[in-house]
């Protein structure tokens, strides 16, 4: 199985993420059954690199599912977004200077999944 770095190079070789690559990414990041911070970082790096490109629609679905799992399915604040997770998301989303469509879709999903979206994330939805 490829490392995250090897997978990133392969996926970004043509600058877009196609359906086969989405399946390969999913297989690698879910190999141990959960998403860790390295894998979440990897997803944000990929997303920033392919923003505005003609990516397969399943890319957005995987990105949302995996990043949401990283912040919501943890032992410390299961089902909620704590202050550290909110700060992490803000840093990642603002990292490239824009909230792209995939990141916006993630925020919309998170807002629907939790009782209260932290204010720092609410601001990014506007």
GUDONU-142430 format. One record per atom (N, C-alpha, C): residue in three letters; x, y, z. Coordinates in steps of 0.1 Angstrom, whole numbers, padded with zeros to 4 digits, always signed. Each point is the difference from the previous one (the first is absolute). Layout:
GUDONU-142430
alaXYZ
...
***
This chain:
GUDONU-142430
unk+0008-0012+0000
unk-0008+0012+0000
unk+0009+0012+0000
unk-0004+0010-0007
unk+0007+0013-0001
unk+0000+0008+0013
unk+0011+0007+0002
unk+0000+0010+0011
unk-0009+0012-0004
unk-0003+0008+0009
unk-0008+0012-0003
unk+0008+0009-0010
unk+0013+0001+0002
unk+0008+0009-0009
unk+0000-0006-0014
unk+0002-0013-0001
unk+0000-0006-0013
unk-0013+0001-0007
unk-0011-0001+0008
unk-0014+0001-0006
unk-0002+0014-0004
unk+0005+0010+0008
unk-0002+0014-0004
unk+0007+0003-0013
unk+0012-0005-0002
unk+0007+0003-0012
unk-0007-0006-0012
unk-0005-0013+0002
unk-0007-0007-0011
unk-0013+0007-0004
unk-0007+0004+0010
unk-0013+0007-0002
unk+0001+0013-0007
unk+0010+0008+0005
unk+0002+0013-0005
unk+0008+0001-0013
unk+0004-0011-0006
unk+0008+0000-0012
unk-0007+0007-0011
unk-0013-0002-0001
unk-0008+0006-0011
unk-0009+0012+0005
unk+0001+0003+0013
unk-0006+0012+0006
unk-0015-0002+0003
unk-0006-0011-0003
unk-0014-0002+0004
unk-0002-0014+0007
unk-0011-0001+0007
unk-0002-0013+0007
unk-0012-0007-0007
unk+0003-0012-0006
unk-0011-0007-0007
unk-0006-0011+0009
unk-0010-0007-0005
unk-0007-0010+0008
unk+0009-0011+0005
unk+0009-0005-0008
unk+0009-0010+0004
unk+0010+0004+0011
unk+0004+0013-0001
unk+0009+0005+0011
unk-0008+0002+0013
unk-0012+0004-0001
unk-0009+0001+0012
unk+0000-0013+0007
unk-0002-0011-0007
unk-0001-0013+0005
unk+0013-0004+0007
unk+0011+0003-0007
unk+0013-0003+0006
unk+0003+0008+0012
unk-0003+0013+0000
unk+0001+0009+0012
unk-0008-0006+0012
unk-0012-0004-0003
unk-0009-0005+0011
unk+0006-0013+0005
unk+0005-0009-0008
unk+0006-0012+0004
unk+0012+0002+0010
unk+0008+0010-0004
unk+0012+0003+0008
unk-0003+0006+0013
unk-0009+0011+0000
unk-0002+0007+0012
unk-0009-0008+0010
unk-0008-0009-0005
unk-0008-0008+0009
unk+0006-0014+0003
unk+0012-0002-0003
unk+0007-0013+0002
unk-0001-0005+0014
unk+0001+0010+0009
unk-0001-0004+0015
unk-0013+0003+0006
unk-0010+0003-0009
unk-0014+0002+0005
unk-0003+0014+0005
unk+0009+0009+0001
unk-0003+0013+0005
unk+0010+0011-0006
unk-0004+0012+0000
unk+0008+0011-0005
unk+0008+0007+0011
unk+0013+0001-0002
unk+0008+0007+0010
unk+0004+0014-0006
unk+0007+0007+0008
unk+0004+0014-0005
unk+0008+0000-0012
unk+0010-0009-0002
unk+0008-0001-0012
unk-0009-0002-0012
unk-0010-0008+0001
unk-0008-0003-0011
unk-0009+0012-0003
unk-0005+0007+0011
unk-0008+0012-0002
unk+0008+0011-0007
unk+0013+0001+0005
unk+0009+0010-0006
unk+0002-0003-0015
unk+0002-0013-0003
unk+0001-0005-0014
unk-0012+0004-0009
unk-0012-0002+0006
unk-0012+0004-0008
unk-0001+0015-0003
unk+0004+0008+0010
unk+0000+0014-0002
unk+0010+0004-0010
unk+0012-0006+0000
unk+0011+0003-0009
unk-0005-0003-0014
unk-0006-0012-0002
unk-0005-0004-0013
unk-0011+0010-0005
unk-0009+0003+0009
unk-0011+0009-0004
unk+0005+0014-0004
unk+0010+0005+0008
unk+0005+0013-0004
unk+0007+0000-0014
unk+0006-0011-0003
unk+0007-0002-0013
unk-0009-0001-0012
unk-0012-0005+0003
unk-0010-0003-0012
unk-0012+0009+0001
unk+0000+0010+0008
unk-0011+0010+0000
unk-0003+0006-0013
unk-0013+0000-0004
unk-0004+0005-0013
unk+0002-0008-0012
unk+0006-0012+0002
unk+0002-0009-0011
unk-0012-0009-0002
unk+0000-0008-0011
unk-0011-0009-0003
unk+0002-0013+0006
unk-0001+0000+0014
unk+0001-0012+0008
unk-0013-0008-0001
unk+0002-0013+0002
unk-0012-0009+0001
unk-0008+0004+0012
unk-0014-0001-0001
unk-0009+0005+0010
unk+0002-0009+0013
unk+0005-0012-0001
unk+0002-0008+0012
unk+0012+0005+0008
unk+0008+0009-0005
unk+0011+0006+0008
unk-0006+0008+0011
unk-0010+0009-0003
unk-0006+0008+0010
unk-0007-0009+0011
unk-0006-0010-0004
unk-0007-0009+0009
unk+0010-0006+0010
unk+0011-0005-0006
unk+0011-0007+0009
unk+0006+0011+0009
unk+0003+0011-0005
unk+0006+0011+0008
unk-0009+0003+0012
unk-0012+0002-0003
unk-0010+0004+0011
unk-0001-0012+0010
unk-0002-0012-0005
unk-0001-0012+0009
unk+0012-0002+0009
unk+0012+0001-0006
unk+0012-0003+0007
unk+0004+0011+0010
unk-0001+0013-0004
unk+0003+0011+0009
unk-0010+0001+0012
unk-0013-0002-0004
unk-0010+0000+0011
unk+0003-0012+0010
unk+0003-0011-0005
unk+0004-0011+0008
unk+0011+0003+0010
unk+0010+0007-0006
unk+0012+0004+0008
unk-0004+0008+0012
unk-0009+0010-0003
unk-0003+0010+0011
unk-0012-0005+0009
unk-0009-0008-0005
unk-0011-0004+0007
unk+0001-0014+0007
unk+0007-0009-0006
unk+0001-0014+0006
unk+0013-0002+0008
unk+0002+0009+0009
unk+0012-0001+0009
unk-0004-0003+0014
unk+0009-0004+0008
unk-0003-0004+0014
unk-0002+0013+0009
unk+0007+0010-0003
unk-0001+0012+0009
unk-0013+0008-0001
unk-0005+0001-0012
unk-0013+0008-0002
unk-0008-0006-0010
unk-0004-0013+0002
unk-0007-0007-0010
unk-0013+0007-0004
unk-0002+0002-0013
unk-0013+0006-0004
unk+0000+0015+0001
unk+0011+0006+0005
unk+0000+0015+0001
unk+0014+0005-0005
unk+0000+0013-0003
unk+0012+0006-0004
unk+0006+0008+0011
unk+0011-0004+0006
unk+0005+0007+0012
unk+0009+0012-0006
unk+0005+0008+0010
unk+0008+0012-0004
unk+0012-0004-0008
unk+0007-0010+0003
unk+0012-0004-0007
unk-0003-0005-0014
unk-0011-0007-0002
unk-0005-0005-0013
unk-0004+0012-0009
unk-0007+0010+0007
unk-0005+0012-0008
unk+0013+0007-0005
unk+0009+0002+0009
unk+0013+0007-0004
unk+0007-0007-0011
unk+0000-0013+0001
unk+0007-0008-0011
unk-0008+0002-0013
unk-0013+0000+0000
unk-0008+0001-0012
unk+0002+0014-0006
unk+0000+0010+0008
unk+0002+0014-0005
unk+0013+0002-0006
unk+0011-0006+0006
unk+0013+0001-0005
unk+0001-0007-0014
unk-0006-0011-0001
unk+0001-0008-0012
unk-0008+0007-0011
unk-0012+0004+0003
unk-0009+0006-0010
unk+0005+0013-0005
unk+0006+0008+0009
unk+0005+0013-0003
unk+0014+0000-0006
unk+0006-0012+0001
unk+0014-0002-0004
unk+0004+0005-0013
unk-0009-0001-0010
unk+0003+0004-0014
unk-0007+0013-0003
unk-0005+0007+0010
unk-0006+0013-0002
unk-0014+0001-0005
unk-0007-0012-0002
unk-0013+0000-0004
unk-0008-0012+0005
unk-0013+0002+0001
unk-0009-0011+0004
unk-0005-0005-0014
unk+0005-0012-0005
unk-0005-0005-0012
unk-0013-0007+0001
unk-0005-0005-0011
unk-0014-0006+0000
unk+0000-0013+0008
unk+0011-0008+0000
unk+0001-0012+0008
unk+0001+0003+0014
unk+0008+0010+0004
unk+0001+0003+0014
unk-0014+0006+0005
unk-0006+0008-0008
unk-0013+0006+0004
unk-0010-0012+0002
unk+0000-0010-0009
unk-0009-0011+0002
unk+0003-0008+0013
unk+0013+0000+0003
unk+0003-0007+0013
unk-0006+0008+0012
unk+0001+0014-0001
unk-0005+0008+0011
unk-0015-0002+0001
unk-0007+0000-0011
unk-0015-0002+0000
unk-0003-0013+0006
unk+0007-0011-0004
unk-0002-0013+0006
unk+0002+0000+0015
unk+0011+0006+0004
unk+0003+0000+0015
unk-0011+0008+0007
unk-0005+0011-0005
unk-0010+0008+0006
unk-0013-0009+0002
unk-0003-0008-0009
unk-0011-0009+0001
unk+0002-0012+0009
unk+0013-0003+0003
unk+0003-0012+0008
unk+0002+0003+0015
unk+0002+0012+0003
unk+0002+0003+0015
unk-0011+0010+0005
unk-0002+0000+0013
unk-0010+0009+0006
unk+0004+0014-0002
unk+0012+0004+0001
unk+0005+0014-0001
unk+0013+0000-0007
unk+0001+0006-0012
unk+0013+0002-0007
unk+0007+0011+0007
unk+0013-0002+0004
unk+0008+0011+0006
unk-0001+0013-0008
unk+0000+0011+0006
unk-0001+0013-0006
unk+0011+0002-0011
unk+0012-0005+0003
unk+0011+0002-0009
unk-0003-0007-0014
unk-0007-0011+0001
unk-0004-0007-0013
unk-0012+0006-0006
unk-0009+0005+0008
unk-0012+0007-0005
unk+0004+0012-0009
unk+0011+0007+0005
unk+0004+0012-0008
unk+0005-0004-0014
unk+0006-0012-0001
unk+0005-0004-0013
unk-0012-0004-0010
unk-0012-0002+0006
unk-0011-0003-0009
unk-0006+0012-0007
unk+0003+0012+0005
unk-0005+0012-0005
unk+0006+0005-0012
***
